[in-house]
Amino acid sequence: MPQDAQQPDDAGQAAFPGRAQRNKTDWIGIIRTPDGSEIPCTVKDVSKTGAKIAVPASYTLPDSFMLKVVGKDYVCRVKLAWRRGHFAGLIIEQFAKIAPKAVRPLAQTSSDPRDTVDPNYQAVGTRRSKVSAF
Protein backbone atom coordinates (compact mmCIF):
# COMPACT_ATOMS: atom_id res chain seq x y z
CA MET A 1 0.00 0.00 0.00
CA PRO A 2 1.46 3.42 -0.86
CA GLN A 3 2.55 5.58 2.06
CA ASP A 4 -0.04 8.30 1.25
CA ALA A 5 -2.91 5.79 1.28
CA GLN A 6 -2.15 4.63 4.80
CA GLN A 7 -3.67 7.63 6.56
CA PRO A 8 -6.17 9.60 4.48
CA ASP A 9 -7.24 12.85 6.11
CA ASP A 10 -10.84 13.90 6.72
CA ALA A 11 -10.92 15.90 3.49
CA GLY A 12 -9.93 12.75 1.63
CA GLN A 13 -12.99 10.93 2.95
CA ALA A 14 -14.83 11.64 -0.32
CA ALA A 15 -12.11 9.62 -2.09
CA PHE A 16 -13.27 6.58 -0.10
CA PRO A 17 -17.06 6.49 -0.58
CA GLY A 18 -17.44 3.18 1.28
CA ARG A 19 -15.86 4.47 4.48
CA ALA A 20 -18.19 5.03 7.44
CA GLN A 21 -18.80 8.56 8.73
CA ARG A 22 -16.23 9.62 11.34
CA ASN A 23 -17.20 11.35 14.58
CA LYS A 24 -14.59 13.53 16.28
CA THR A 25 -13.91 12.60 19.92
CA ASP A 26 -11.38 13.34 22.63
CA TRP A 27 -11.89 10.29 24.82
CA ILE A 28 -9.33 8.80 27.18
CA GLY A 29 -8.63 5.20 26.23
CA ILE A 30 -6.68 2.25 27.53
CA ILE A 31 -5.03 -0.29 25.24
CA ARG A 32 -4.71 -3.79 26.70
CA THR A 33 -2.15 -5.88 24.84
CA PRO A 34 -2.27 -9.70 24.65
CA ASP A 35 0.44 -9.93 27.33
CA GLY A 36 -1.77 -7.92 29.75
CA SER A 37 0.12 -4.63 29.71
CA GLU A 38 -1.86 -1.40 29.47
CA ILE A 39 -1.01 1.65 27.37
CA PRO A 40 -2.83 4.99 27.77
CA CYS A 41 -4.13 6.64 24.60
CA THR A 42 -6.58 9.24 23.31
CA VAL A 43 -9.38 8.24 20.91
CA LYS A 44 -9.46 11.05 18.33
CA ASP A 45 -12.31 9.85 16.12
CA VAL A 46 -14.60 6.85 15.74
CA SER A 47 -16.89 5.32 13.15
CA LYS A 48 -18.92 2.11 12.96
CA THR A 49 -15.92 0.24 11.57
CA GLY A 50 -12.83 1.91 13.03
CA ALA A 51 -11.11 4.52 15.12
CA LYS A 52 -8.11 6.81 15.14
CA ILE A 53 -6.05 6.97 18.32
CA ALA A 54 -3.15 9.06 19.57
CA VAL A 55 -0.48 7.12 21.42
CA PRO A 56 3.19 8.02 21.95
CA ALA A 57 5.36 6.76 19.08
CA SER A 58 7.70 5.18 21.63
CA TYR A 59 5.06 2.47 22.30
CA THR A 60 5.06 -0.50 19.95
CA LEU A 61 1.52 -1.64 19.22
CA PRO A 62 0.71 -5.27 18.46
CA ASP A 63 -1.30 -6.21 15.36
CA SER A 64 -4.39 -6.92 17.49
CA PHE A 65 -5.44 -5.72 20.96
CA MET A 66 -8.33 -4.60 23.18
CA LEU A 67 -9.39 -0.95 23.48
CA LYS A 68 -11.40 0.37 26.44
CA VAL A 69 -12.76 3.91 26.52
CA VAL A 70 -12.76 5.26 30.08
CA GLY A 71 -16.32 5.99 31.22
CA LYS A 72 -18.00 3.82 28.56
CA ASP A 73 -19.55 0.42 29.22
CA TYR A 74 -17.94 -1.45 26.34
CA VAL A 75 -14.61 -2.76 25.13
CA CYS A 76 -13.50 -3.35 21.53
CA ARG A 77 -11.22 -5.91 19.96
CA VAL A 78 -9.33 -4.02 17.28
CA LYS A 79 -6.74 -4.60 14.58
CA LEU A 80 -4.00 -2.12 13.75
CA ALA A 81 -4.59 -0.76 10.21
CA TRP A 82 -1.84 1.88 10.03
CA ARG A 83 0.62 3.77 12.19
CA ARG A 84 2.22 7.17 11.56
CA GLY A 85 4.08 8.98 14.34
CA HIS A 86 1.82 9.44 17.36
CA PHE A 87 -1.34 8.33 15.50
CA ALA A 88 -2.74 4.90 14.66
CA GLY A 89 -5.76 3.74 12.68
CA LEU A 90 -7.77 0.81 14.02
CA ILE A 91 -10.28 -1.57 12.48
CA ILE A 92 -12.96 -2.57 15.00
CA GLU A 93 -13.41 -6.33 14.85
CA GLN A 94 -15.80 -6.85 17.79
CA PHE A 95 -17.68 -4.90 20.47
CA ALA A 96 -18.39 -6.35 23.90
CA LYS A 97 -20.60 -4.79 26.54
CA ILE A 98 -19.10 -4.76 30.04
CA ALA A 99 -21.40 -6.14 32.71
CA PRO A 100 -22.23 -3.66 35.49
CA LYS A 101 -20.57 -4.25 38.84
CA ALA A 102 -22.70 -6.28 41.22
CA VAL A 103 -23.92 -4.61 44.40
CA ARG A 104 -22.86 -6.40 47.54
CA PRO A 105 -25.89 -7.61 49.51
CA LEU A 106 -26.39 -6.50 53.10
CA ALA A 107 -24.19 -8.52 55.42
CA GLN A 108 -26.28 -10.84 57.54
CA THR A 109 -23.70 -12.06 60.05
CA SER A 110 -21.68 -8.95 60.86
CA SER A 111 -22.76 -6.30 63.34
CA ASP A 112 -20.17 -3.81 62.04
CA PRO A 113 -21.99 -1.14 59.96
CA ARG A 114 -18.91 -0.75 57.72
CA ASP A 115 -19.54 -4.28 56.41
CA THR A 116 -22.97 -3.41 55.02
CA VAL A 117 -23.87 -1.75 51.74
CA ASP A 118 -27.33 -0.27 51.43
CA PRO A 119 -28.51 -0.70 47.78
CA ASN A 120 -30.67 2.45 48.17
CA TYR A 121 -27.74 4.64 49.26
CA GLN A 122 -27.13 7.79 47.21
CA ALA A 123 -24.06 9.92 47.92
CA VAL A 124 -24.66 13.58 48.63
CA GLY A 125 -21.93 16.13 48.02
CA THR A 126 -18.25 15.45 47.66
CA ARG A 127 -15.38 14.89 50.05
CA ARG A 128 -12.84 17.67 50.21
CA SER A 129 -9.27 16.76 49.44
CA LYS A 130 -7.63 19.95 50.71
CA VAL A 131 -6.13 20.26 54.16
CA SER A 132 -7.67 22.99 56.26
CA ALA A 133 -5.52 26.05 56.99
CA PHE A 134 -6.72 26.08 60.63
Kinemage of the C-alpha trace (Angstrom):
@kinemage 1
@onewidth
@group {chain A} dominant
@subgroup {mainchain}
@vectorlist {calphas} color= white
{ca met a 1} P 0.000 0.000 0.000
{ca pro a 2} L 1.462 3.418 -0.864
{ca gln a 3} L 2.550 5.579 2.064
{ca asp a 4} L -0.040 8.302 1.246
{ca ala a 5} L -2.910 5.787 1.284
{ca gln a 6} L -2.148 4.629 4.804
{ca gln a 7} L -3.670 7.633 6.557
{ca pro a 8} L -6.168 9.601 4.482
{ca asp a 9} L -7.236 12.846 6.106
{ca asp a 10} L -10.840 13.896 6.724
{ca ala a 11} L -10.921 15.902 3.495
{ca gly a 12} L -9.931 12.746 1.631
{ca gln a 13} L -12.987 10.934 2.951
{ca ala a 14} L -14.827 11.636 -0.320
{ca ala a 15} L -12.113 9.624 -2.089
{ca phe a 16} L -13.270 6.585 -0.096
{ca pro a 17} L -17.064 6.489 -0.582
{ca gly a 18} L -17.442 3.176 1.278
{ca arg a 19} L -15.862 4.472 4.481
{ca ala a 20} L -18.187 5.025 7.435
{ca gln a 21} L -18.801 8.557 8.728
{ca arg a 22} L -16.233 9.621 11.342
{ca asn a 23} L -17.204 11.349 14.582
{ca lys a 24} L -14.589 13.531 16.282
{ca thr a 25} L -13.910 12.603 19.916
{ca asp a 26} L -11.377 13.338 22.628
{ca trp a 27} L -11.888 10.294 24.818
{ca ile a 28} L -9.327 8.802 27.181
{ca gly a 29} L -8.627 5.201 26.235
{ca ile a 30} L -6.679 2.245 27.532
{ca ile a 31} L -5.033 -0.292 25.244
{ca arg a 32} L -4.712 -3.793 26.695
{ca thr a 33} L -2.150 -5.884 24.840
{ca pro a 34} L -2.273 -9.701 24.647
{ca asp a 35} L 0.441 -9.933 27.333
{ca gly a 36} L -1.766 -7.922 29.748
{ca ser a 37} L 0.125 -4.631 29.707
{ca glu a 38} L -1.862 -1.401 29.469
{ca ile a 39} L -1.009 1.655 27.369
{ca pro a 40} L -2.830 4.990 27.772
{ca cys a 41} L -4.126 6.642 24.605
{ca thr a 42} L -6.585 9.237 23.306
{ca val a 43} L -9.381 8.240 20.913
{ca lys a 44} L -9.456 11.052 18.333
{ca asp a 45} L -12.309 9.849 16.121
{ca val a 46} L -14.599 6.849 15.741
{ca ser a 47} L -16.891 5.317 13.147
{ca lys a 48} L -18.918 2.112 12.959
{ca thr a 49} L -15.920 0.241 11.574
{ca gly a 50} L -12.834 1.905 13.032
{ca ala a 51} L -11.112 4.522 15.116
{ca lys a 52} L -8.107 6.810 15.145
{ca ile a 53} L -6.049 6.966 18.323
{ca ala a 54} L -3.154 9.060 19.570
{ca val a 55} L -0.479 7.117 21.420
{ca pro a 56} L 3.195 8.024 21.950
{ca ala a 57} L 5.356 6.762 19.080
{ca ser a 58} L 7.695 5.177 21.632
{ca tyr a 59} L 5.062 2.473 22.298
{ca thr a 60} L 5.061 -0.500 19.954
{ca leu a 61} L 1.519 -1.638 19.225
{ca pro a 62} L 0.709 -5.273 18.462
{ca asp a 63} L -1.298 -6.215 15.364
{ca ser a 64} L -4.394 -6.918 17.490
{ca phe a 65} L -5.435 -5.720 20.965
{ca met a 66} L -8.327 -4.599 23.185
{ca leu a 67} L -9.388 -0.947 23.479
{ca lys a 68} L -11.400 0.374 26.444
{ca val a 69} L -12.755 3.908 26.516
{ca val a 70} L -12.761 5.256 30.076
{ca gly a 71} L -16.320 5.989 31.223
{ca lys a 72} L -17.996 3.824 28.557
{ca asp a 73} L -19.552 0.422 29.217
{ca tyr a 74} L -17.940 -1.453 26.342
{ca val a 75} L -14.611 -2.759 25.129
{ca cys a 76} L -13.504 -3.353 21.535
{ca arg a 77} L -11.224 -5.908 19.962
{ca val a 78} L -9.329 -4.016 17.278
{ca lys a 79} L -6.741 -4.605 14.580
{ca leu a 80} L -4.002 -2.115 13.747
{ca ala a 81} L -4.594 -0.759 10.214
{ca trp a 82} L -1.840 1.879 10.027
{ca arg a 83} L 0.619 3.768 12.194
{ca arg a 84} L 2.224 7.168 11.559
{ca gly a 85} L 4.077 8.978 14.344
{ca his a 86} L 1.816 9.440 17.361
{ca phe a 87} L -1.339 8.325 15.501
{ca ala a 88} L -2.737 4.903 14.656
{ca gly a 89} L -5.757 3.742 12.683
{ca leu a 90} L -7.769 0.814 14.018
{ca ile a 91} L -10.283 -1.571 12.484
{ca ile a 92} L -12.959 -2.568 14.995
{ca glu a 93} L -13.414 -6.333 14.852
{ca gln a 94} L -15.802 -6.851 17.787
{ca phe a 95} L -17.684 -4.901 20.467
{ca ala a 96} L -18.387 -6.354 23.897
{ca lys a 97} L -20.597 -4.785 26.543
{ca ile a 98} L -19.099 -4.760 30.035
{ca ala a 99} L -21.402 -6.140 32.712
{ca pro a 100} L -22.233 -3.664 35.490
{ca lys a 101} L -20.569 -4.246 38.843
{ca ala a 102} L -22.696 -6.282 41.223
{ca val a 103} L -23.920 -4.610 44.398
{ca arg a 104} L -22.858 -6.397 47.542
{ca pro a 105} L -25.886 -7.608 49.512
{ca leu a 106} L -26.389 -6.495 53.097
{ca ala a 107} L -24.189 -8.520 55.424
{ca gln a 108} L -26.278 -10.839 57.537
{ca thr a 109} L -23.704 -12.057 60.045
{ca ser a 110} L -21.677 -8.953 60.859
{ca ser a 111} L -22.756 -6.300 63.344
{ca asp a 112} L -20.165 -3.805 62.037
{ca pro a 113} L -21.990 -1.139 59.959
{ca arg a 114} L -18.914 -0.752 57.720
{ca asp a 115} L -19.544 -4.277 56.410
{ca thr a 116} L -22.965 -3.406 55.015
{ca val a 117} L -23.873 -1.750 51.742
{ca asp a 118} L -27.333 -0.270 51.426
{ca pro a 119} L -28.512 -0.697 47.785
{ca asn a 120} L -30.674 2.448 48.171
{ca tyr a 121} L -27.737 4.639 49.263
{ca gln a 122} L -27.127 7.791 47.206
{ca ala a 123} L -24.065 9.921 47.916
{ca val a 124} L -24.662 13.580 48.634
{ca gly a 125} L -21.930 16.133 48.022
{ca thr a 126} L -18.247 15.455 47.661
{ca arg a 127} L -15.379 14.886 50.046
{ca arg a 128} L -12.835 17.671 50.211
{ca ser a 129} L -9.271 16.760 49.436
{ca lys a 130} L -7.633 19.949 50.705
{ca val a 131} L -6.125 20.261 54.156
{ca ser a 132} L -7.672 22.993 56.264
{ca ala a 133} L -5.520 26.047 56.992
{ca phe a 134} L -6.716 26.079 60.626
